[in-house]
Amino acid sequence: MSSNAQLFDRAQRTIPGGVNSPVRAFRQVGGVPRFIDRAEGAYMIDAEGTRFIDYIGSWGPMIAGHAHPDVIEAVQRAATRSLSFGAPTADEIEMAEAICKLMPAVEMVRLVSSGTEAGMSAIRLARGFTGRDAIVKFEGCYHGHADSLLVKAGSGLLTFGNPSSGGVPADLAKHTLVLEFNNIAQIEALFAARGPEISCVMVEPIAGNMNFIRGDAAWHRRLRELCTEHGALLVWDEVMTGFRVALGGAQQVYDIRPDLVVMGKVIGGGMPLAAFGGRADVMHKLSPLGNVYQAGTLSGNPVAVAAGMAQLRIIQRPGFYDRLAATTRQLMQGLDAAAARHGITFRTDSEGGMFGFYFADTLPRNYPDVAGADVEIFKRFFHAMLDRGVYLAPSMYEAGFLSAAHGPDVIAATLDAADAAFAQIGQA
């Protein structure tokens, strides 16, 4: 049996940084990443045989719990029919119908393989539909690693953004405007100055990649009004929130209909599957009907669709979201109480099965607020919890996730670990 340290050393010889997605490297928190061997329900087991209560859930997809028997059976059954066809299947229609039924804003949908692919395709479609080049995004929101989206704020209000990654041409980044999340004045000023240039506004309704940051209802309503007024499309990135914060996603929570929706994670049941969809008149611009090209060899992969459909059936069972939300609130309330007992400055927030916690005295509303939290105490808390068998996101900029498998015993064990962890860091 290889140790986590041995595996990490070996991985770094052939994989950049030893990982295939950056946050897994534990760079913010330090230490050696845990290499996972298997998982079941609310637990993951690493290469050394250590069991952890999992609050990552593959970064959101595992809402029913790891290795749910219905999902596994569906995957096994689909795999016996072949792993890919490169041709249409009836199961793709079933999934499209389910998404259109459950997501209020989605009239037509296109299946793809990843959230990044869905996000970049939605932007291309918005540009093709409007005939405009500029897009608007918000600092701290992550929509995948497409070039147009790896852009940070410019040097001042209403300036175009600058690349935030090597390899992104400045000439491409200049078409992306980056504003502050939850700032109504900025978006109003931007549309007043550049409204005719803007093809779309893309936003996570509840941000999950600068921790869990809730978009204000009034701000979201103003975004909807401004896009309608100026002929821009409102694009909601529900890769994280879709089927996670409610059965109808954040659209149900806020009662707002975007023009396009980007989806992923939960709809794949843990397999690589994502989608984008929305208004039928916009979706008709996609090839083969329209002139906006998008294609993918593995789009609508039969095994991924089988996993996703099995999970969509699970989450539609009566009371699923009521129980999930109640369990999440119970965990948050318990963490708040444990931190208070040990004099730790701490806040929490949650919606459905998605949550955030912050070593700060107020709930953050944007990226600068999150960046101002105490990262050093977060690092100590992360490792104190990991040492006690609780696996949290290894970055204070990531949201957390519960599953239906997180029952009372799991929550109680987590809160016992948190009480001891808060006591430990309070003495440091």
Buried (B, 14 or more C-beta within 10 A) or exposed (E): EEEBEBBBEEBEEEEEBBBEEEBBBBBBBEBBBBBBEEBBBBBBBBBBEBBBBBBBBBBBBBBBBBBBEBBBEBBEEBEEEEEEEEEEBEBBEBBBEBBBEBBBBBBBBBBBBBBBBBBBBBBBBBBBBBEBEBBBBBBBBBBBBBBBBBBBBBEEBEEBBBBBEEEBEEEBBBBBBBBBBBBBEBBEBBBEEBBEBBBBBBBBBBBBBBBBBBBBEEBBBBBBEBBEEBBBBBBBBBBBBBBBBBBBBBBBBBEBBBBBBBBBBBBBBBBBBBBBBBBEEBBEBBEEEBEBEBEBEBBBBBBBBBBBBBBBBBBBEEEBBEBBBEBBBBBBEBBBBBBEEBEBBBBBBBBBBBBBBBBBEEBBBBBEBBBEBBBEBBBBBBBBBBEBBBBBBBBBBBBBBBBBBBBEEBBEBBBBBBBBBBBBBBEE
